[in-house]
Amino acid sequence: MTRSPFGRLGGRASSVQWASLIGLSVVLVVMAEMAHLPAALLLGPMVAAIVIGVAEGTIRVSPYPFIAAQAVIGCMIGHSVPLSIFAELMHDWPIFLTGVTTVIAASSLIGWLLTRWRFLPGTTAIWGTSPGASTAMILMSESYGADIRLVALMQYLRIVCVVVVATLVATLWTANSGRPTTTIVWFPPIVWGSFLGTLAFIAACAIISTRVRVPGGQFLFPLFGGMLLQEAGLLNITLPPWLLALSYAVVGWSIGLRFNRAILIHAFRALPSIFAFTFVLIAVCGGVAGVLVFAAGIDPLTAYLATSPGGVDSIAIIAVTSNADLQFVMAMQTARMLVVLLTSTAIARFLIKRSGVVPAPPR
């Protein structure tokens, strides 16, 4: 394994590890911003966290800040996407149906092939290639004979690869689009009544998501709830840039710190196959995006982000910081996530029966 420039952090105090993580995150964010990369505030902390994790860091993002950060991002999307998105879904249902089913079919085929050819143990590949709802897939996979560590690696490695590739695509497209560079005012004047109401709403959604076990609820509740309340004039969503930046960083850290040396060593032999099929899936989704561009007249960046295979919060960050049609991207991503949540178990059982693998009995 490649040695981390930070050495081994496992024996260092948590304060030292957090200082290293924050310092490296700031450096990488500044470098990414200088390179005009979309989602620099997500990508920098995520890469920094991967470095710390591989260096045997022991710090982790508590579930509560991660839930709160996802709720903030969901609220941000709810503010940016009007309720008319559902009318768009109904009006353009052939486009959304094609995009959603094609991506799910492609990921299912790849998972079945990896399982059939015994690249990975048990039913790991079937759950690891599911294009969305990664946390729910990881939690359910162990009950069906999968190696939960490898499923987690596949899911989060795919998210990292998707974020990196989507960021590069957005960078190239934005650079060639003539879009003017905007200056962010990090600490604008705040209407405190609206801001405190927004924070109360976010906190309520976060608490409800921990009580009501709906996969992705910490993101979906504030997204749809924010849309409804804003449309009804009951809530003026106010999210200053510094709060969004902090939320992006928490999401990036939470994803990156899930990687560690033990997981990578455990999966070392499977990594080439995981990488290869991850990029095959990304390429297939890119092909689907190409079909949407030529058949439906959707701009390439919007089509690419809409069909990228997860995760919805990361893609949302890239879409909102680039030149994409946020409404279309979120409609496609949210529709696919909901379909995955509703059908994942049935699809997994179907593929398992036809893979020749005998899974462990559900626990």
C-alpha positions in Angstrom: 0.0 0.0 0.0 1.1 3.5 -0.7 2.3 5.3 2.4 0.4 8.5 3.3 2.4 11.7 3.6 0.8 12.2 7.0 2.3 8.9 8.3 0.1 7.1 10.8 -2.4 9.2 12.6 -4.1 6.5 14.7 -2.0 7.2 17.8 -2.4 11.0 17.6 -4.9 12.9 19.6 -8.2 13.6 18.0 -7.5 17.3 18.1 -4.4 16.8 16.0 -6.3 14.6 13.5 -9.1 17.2 13.2 -6.5 20.0 12.8 -4.8 17.9 10.0 -8.2 17.2 8.3 -9.3 20.9 8.5 -6.0 22.2 7.4 -5.6 19.8 4.4 -9.3 20.5 3.5 -8.6 24.3 3.4 -5.6 23.8 1.2 -7.4 21.5 -1.2 -10.4 23.8 -1.4 -8.2 26.8 -2.2 -6.4 24.8 -4.9 -9.8 23.6 -6.4 -11.2 27.1 -6.3 -8.1 28.4 -8.1 -8.7 25.8 -10.7 -12.4 26.9 -10.9 -13.7 23.4 -10.1 -17.4 23.2 -9.3 -18.2 21.6 -5.9 -14.7 22.5 -4.7 -16.2 22.8 -1.2 -17.3 19.2 -1.4 -14.4 17.7 -3.3 -11.6 19.2 -1.2 -12.8 18.0 2.2 -13.7 14.6 0.7 -10.2 14.0 -0.7 -8.6 15.3 2.5 -10.7 12.9 4.5 -9.7 10.0 2.3 -6.0 10.9 3.0 -6.6 11.0 6.7 -8.5 7.7 6.7 -5.8 5.9 4.8 -3.3 7.4 7.2 -5.2 5.4 9.9 -6.9 8.4 11.4 -9.6 7.4 13.9 -11.8 10.5 13.8 -15.3 10.1 12.4 -18.1 12.5 11.7 -20.9 11.9 14.2 -24.2 10.8 12.6 -25.9 13.9 13.9 -23.8 16.6 12.0 -24.0 14.4 8.9 -27.8 14.2 9.2 -27.9 17.9 9.8 -25.7 18.6 6.8 -27.8 16.5 4.5 -30.9 18.3 5.8 -29.3 21.6 4.9 -28.5 20.5 1.4 -32.0 19.0 1.0 -33.4 22.4 2.2 -31.2 24.2 -0.3 -32.5 22.1 -3.2 -36.1 22.5 -1.9 -35.5 26.3 -2.1 -34.0 26.1 -5.6 -36.5 23.7 -7.1 -40.1 24.8 -7.4 -43.1 22.5 -6.8 -43.7 22.6 -10.6 -40.9 19.9 -10.9 -43.7 17.3 -10.6 -45.5 18.8 -13.5 -42.2 18.5 -15.4 -42.0 14.8 -14.4 -45.5 14.1 -15.7 -45.0 16.1 -18.8 -41.7 14.5 -19.8 -42.3 11.1 -18.3 -40.9 9.1 -21.2 -37.5 10.9 -20.8 -37.4 10.3 -17.0 -38.6 6.7 -17.4 -35.9 6.0 -20.0 -33.2 7.7 -17.9 -34.1 6.0 -14.6 -34.7 2.5 -15.9 -31.7 2.4 -18.2 -29.3 3.4 -15.4 -30.8 0.9 -13.0 -30.7 -1.8 -15.7 -27.1 -1.1 -16.5 -26.0 -1.2 -12.8 -28.0 -4.4 -12.2 -26.4 -6.1 -15.2 -22.9 -5.1 -14.0 -23.6 -6.3 -10.5 -25.0 -9.6 -11.9 -21.9 -10.1 -14.1 -19.5 -9.4 -11.2 -21.4 -11.9 -9.1 -21.7 -14.5 -11.8 -18.0 -14.4 -12.6 -17.1 -14.5 -8.9 -15.1 -11.3 -8.9 -16.4 -10.6 -5.4 -17.7 -12.9 -2.7 -21.3 -13.8 -2.3 -23.9 -11.2 -3.3 -21.6 -8.3 -2.6 -21.5 -6.9 -6.2 -25.3 -6.9 -6.6 -25.7 -4.6 -3.6 -22.4 -2.6 -4.3 -23.5 -1.6 -7.8 -26.9 -0.3 -6.8 -27.0 3.3 -8.3 -28.3 5.3 -5.3 -29.5 5.1 -1.7 -26.0 3.9 -0.7 -26.5 3.8 3.1 -29.7 1.8 2.7 -28.0 -0.7 0.3 -25.1 -1.1 2.7 -27.3 -1.8 5.7 -29.5 -4.3 3.8 -26.7 -6.1 2.1 -25.3 -8.0 5.1 -28.7 -9.7 5.6 -28.4 -11.2 2.1 -24.9 -12.8 2.3 -22.9 -9.8 1.2 -19.6 -8.6 2.6 -20.7 -5.3 4.1 -17.1 -3.8 4.0 -16.8 -4.4 0.3 -20.3 -3.2 -0.3 -19.4 0.0 1.5 -16.2 0.3 -0.4 -18.0 -0.1 -3.8 -20.8 2.3 -2.9 -18.5 5.1 -1.6 -15.8 4.5 -4.2 -18.4 4.9 -6.8 -19.6 8.2 -5.3 -16.1 9.5 -5.2 -15.4 8.5 -8.8 -18.8 10.0 -9.9 -18.1 13.2 -8.0 -14.6 13.5 -9.5 -15.7 12.7 -13.1 -18.8 14.9 -12.8 -16.7 17.8 -11.5 -14.3 17.5 -14.4 -17.2 17.4 -16.9 -18.8 20.4 -15.2 -15.5 22.2 -15.2 -14.9 21.6 -18.9 -18.5 22.5 -19.9 -18.5 25.6 -17.7 -15.1 26.7 -19.0 -16.4 26.5 -22.6 -19.8 28.0 -22.0 -18.7 31.6 -21.5 -20.4 31.7 -18.1 -19.2 34.7 -16.1 -17.4 34.0 -12.8 -19.5 35.0 -9.8 -18.1 36.4 -6.5 -19.5 34.7 -3.4 -20.4 37.0 -0.5 -19.8 34.6 2.4 -21.3 36.7 5.1 -24.3 38.6 3.6 -26.8 40.5 5.8 -29.2 38.0 7.3 -33.0 38.3 7.9 -32.9 36.7 11.3 -36.5 35.7 11.4 -36.3 33.8 8.2 -32.9 32.3 9.1 -34.0 31.1 12.5 -37.2 29.7 11.0 -35.1 27.8 8.4 -32.8 26.4 11.1 -35.8 25.3 13.1 -37.2 23.6 10.1 -33.9 21.9 9.3 -33.6 20.7 13.0 -37.2 19.3 12.9 -36.5 17.4 9.7 -33.3 16.0 11.1 -35.0 14.8 14.3 -37.9 13.3 12.4 -35.5 11.4 10.1 -33.9 9.8 13.1 -37.4 8.7 14.4 -39.0 7.7 11.1 -36.8 5.2 9.5 -37.1 6.3 5.8 -33.9 5.7 3.8 -32.7 9.1 2.6 -35.3 10.8 4.9 -32.7 13.3 6.2 -32.4 14.6 2.6 -35.9 14.0 1.3 -37.9 15.4 4.2 -36.4 18.9 4.0 -36.3 18.8 0.2 -40.0 18.1 -0.3 -41.1 19.8 3.0 -39.2 22.9 2.0 -40.8 23.0 -1.4 -44.3 22.7 0.1 -43.8 25.3 2.8 -42.1 27.8 0.5 -44.8 27.3 -2.1 -47.4 27.9 0.5 -45.6 31.1 1.7 -45.1 29.6 5.2 -41.3 29.6 5.1 -38.8 31.8 3.5 -35.7 29.5 3.2 -32.6 31.5 4.1 -29.2 29.6 3.8 -26.1 31.8 4.0 -23.1 30.6 1.9 -21.0 29.9 5.0 -23.6 27.4 6.3 -23.7 25.7 2.9 -19.9 25.5 2.8 -19.8 23.9 6.2 -22.5 21.4 5.2 -20.6 20.5 2.0 -17.5 19.9 4.1 -19.3 17.7 6.6 -20.7 15.6 3.7 -17.3 15.3 2.1 -15.6 14.4 5.4 -18.3 11.8 6.2 -17.8 10.1 2.8 -14.0 10.3 2.8 -13.4 9.1 6.4 -15.2 5.8 5.6 -12.2 4.8 3.7 -9.3 3.3 5.7 -6.2 1.2 5.1 -7.9 -2.0 6.5 -10.8 -1.7 4.0 -8.4 -1.1 1.1 -6.1 -4.0 2.1 -9.2 -6.3 2.4 -10.4 -5.2 -1.0 -7.0 -4.9 -2.7 -7.4 -7.8 -5.1 -10.9 -6.7 -6.0 -10.0 -3.0 -6.5 -9.1 -3.3 -10.2 -12.4 -5.0 -10.9 -14.3 -2.4 -8.8 -12.6 0.5 -10.5 -13.1 -1.0 -14.0 -16.8 -1.7 -13.6 -17.4 1.6 -11.8 -16.0 3.5 -14.8 -18.0 1.2 -17.1 -21.1 2.2 -15.3 -20.2 5.9 -15.5 -19.5 5.4 -19.2 -22.9 3.7 -19.7 -24.6 6.5 -17.9 -22.7 8.9 -20.1 -24.1 7.1 -23.1 -27.6 7.4 -21.7 -26.9 11.2 -21.3 -25.9 11.3 -25.0 -29.2 9.7 -26.0 -31.1 12.4 -24.0 -29.0 15.1 -25.6 -29.8 14.0 -29.2 -33.3 12.6 -28.7 -34.7 15.2 -26.2 -32.5 18.3 -26.9 -31.2 18.5 -23.3 -27.9 20.3 -22.8 -25.0 17.8 -22.3 -24.0 18.9 -18.8 -27.6 18.7 -17.5 -28.1 15.3 -19.1 -24.8 14.0 -17.7 -25.4 15.1 -14.1 -29.0 13.8 -14.3 -27.9 10.3 -15.3 -24.8 10.1 -13.1 -25.1 7.1 -10.8 -25.3 8.7 -7.3 -25.1 10.2 -4.8 -28.0 12.7 -5.1 -26.6 15.2 -2.5 -23.2 15.3 -4.2 -24.6 15.7 -7.7 -26.9 18.4 -6.3 -23.9 20.4 -5.0 -22.2 20.1 -8.4 -25.4 21.1 -10.3 -26.1 24.2 -8.2 -22.5 25.4 -8.6 -22.3 24.8 -12.4 -24.3 25.7 -15.5 -26.8 22.8 -15.3 -30.6 22.8 -15.2 -31.0 22.1 -11.5 -34.7 21.2 -11.7 -34.2 18.5 -14.4 -31.1 17.1 -12.6 -32.9 16.8 -9.3 -36.0 15.4 -10.8 -34.1 12.6 -12.5 -31.8 11.9 -9.5 -34.7 11.9 -7.0 -36.9 9.8 -9.2 -34.1 7.2 -9.5 -33.4 7.2 -5.8 -37.0 6.6 -5.0 -37.2 3.7 -7.5 -34.1 2.2 -6.1 -35.4 2.3 -2.6 -38.7 0.7 -3.7 -37.3 -2.0 -5.9 -33.8 -2.8 -4.6 -34.7 -5.8 -2.6 -36.8 -7.4 -5.4 -34.1 -6.7 -8.0 -31.5 -8.1 -5.7 -33.5 -11.3 -5.1 -34.1 -11.7 -8.8 -30.4 -11.3 -9.7 -29.3 -13.6 -6.8 -31.5 -16.4 -8.1 -30.0 -16.1 -11.6 -26.3 -15.7 -10.5 -25.8 -19.2 -9.1 -24.8 -17.9 -5.7 -26.4 -19.2 -2.5 -26.7 -16.2 -0.1 -26.7 -16.4 3.6 -30.3 -16.5 5.0 -31.7 -13.0 5.8 -31.1 -12.0 9.4 
